[in-house]
Amino acid sequence: MRHGMMRGLMTGMIVGGMAATMFGVMNWQTERRWNQQIRRTGRWLTRKTDEIARKL
């Protein structure tokens, strides 16, 4: 009984750790995508501002 319970706890810890790791990786990738989009938008705004400033 005790051996089976320990095995179950260890399996649960491993599966839980893997799930938490995957969740963290997915969040990190999503956040990275958002940051890249924000950077792209910032570069675009900078270019447009420079173009307008040159015309003036």
ABEGO torsion letter per residue (X at the ends): XAAAAAAAAAAAAAAAAAAAAAAAAAAAAAAAAAAAAAAAAAAAAAAAAAAAAAAX
